Amino acid sequence: MFDGVTLPEARGRGAQSALLTARVRVASAEGCRWIVAETGVEGPGEHNPSLHNMVRVGFEPLYERATWLWRA
């Protein structure tokens, strides 16, 4: 489910939702019982279209994962 991008001028037409749906169908047909995806959480006043696309096709948020950055 990793990495999908739509050109800015083509956004808002359902391409990502269609790709996510197709990927889920293929994975299910191949016998996958679990399908995992990740995206960033929404902060106050933010909107994450990827998160909304995933929820729209049936994914459920399970937890928020901390992202760590190591600095020397």
C-alpha positions as CSV (number, residue, x, y, z in Angstrom):
1,M,0.0,0.0,0.0
2,F,3.1,2.2,0.1
3,D,3.4,5.3,-2.0
4,G,0.8,6.8,-4.3
5,V,0.9,10.3,-5.7
6,T,-1.5,12.3,-7.9
7,L,-0.4,15.3,-9.8
8,P,-1.8,18.5,-8.3
9,E,-3.8,19.3,-11.4
10,A,-5.5,15.9,-11.3
11,R,-6.4,15.8,-7.6
12,G,-9.9,15.6,-6.3
13,R,-11.2,13.1,-8.9
14,G,-10.9,9.9,-6.9
15,A,-7.7,8.5,-8.4
16,Q,-6.1,7.6,-5.1
17,S,-9.3,6.1,-3.7
18,A,-9.6,4.0,-6.9
19,L,-5.9,2.8,-6.6
20,L,-6.4,2.0,-2.9
21,T,-9.5,0.0,-3.7
22,A,-7.9,-1.9,-6.5
23,R,-4.9,-2.8,-4.3
24,V,-7.1,-4.0,-1.6
25,R,-9.1,-6.2,-4.0
26,V,-6.0,-7.7,-5.5
27,A,-4.5,-8.4,-2.1
28,S,-7.7,-10.0,-0.9
29,A,-8.0,-12.1,-4.0
30,E,-4.4,-13.3,-3.4
31,G,-5.4,-14.4,0.1
32,C,-4.1,-11.6,2.2
33,R,-5.9,-11.4,5.5
34,W,-4.3,-8.2,6.7
35,I,-3.5,-5.1,4.7
36,V,-1.5,-2.3,6.4
37,A,-1.0,1.3,5.4
38,E,0.4,4.3,7.2
39,T,0.1,8.1,6.8
40,G,0.6,11.1,9.0
41,V,-1.9,12.2,11.6
42,E,-3.8,15.5,11.4
43,G,-2.7,18.2,13.7
44,P,-5.1,21.0,14.8
45,G,-6.3,22.8,11.7
46,E,-4.7,20.4,9.3
47,H,-6.2,18.2,6.7
48,N,-4.5,15.0,5.5
49,P,-6.2,13.8,2.2
50,S,-4.3,10.5,2.4
51,L,-5.8,9.7,5.8
52,H,-9.3,10.5,4.5
53,N,-8.8,8.4,1.4
54,M,-7.7,5.4,3.4
55,V,-10.6,5.7,5.8
56,R,-13.0,6.1,2.8
57,V,-12.0,2.7,1.3
58,G,-12.3,0.9,4.7
59,F,-9.0,1.3,6.6
60,E,-9.4,1.9,10.3
61,P,-6.8,3.9,12.3
62,L,-5.4,1.6,15.0
63,Y,-2.8,3.8,16.7
64,E,-0.5,6.7,16.3
65,R,3.2,5.9,16.0
66,A,5.9,8.3,17.2
67,T,8.5,9.2,14.5
68,W,12.0,9.4,15.9
69,L,14.8,11.4,14.5
70,W,18.4,10.6,15.5
71,R,21.0,13.4,15.5
72,A,24.7,13.0,16.0
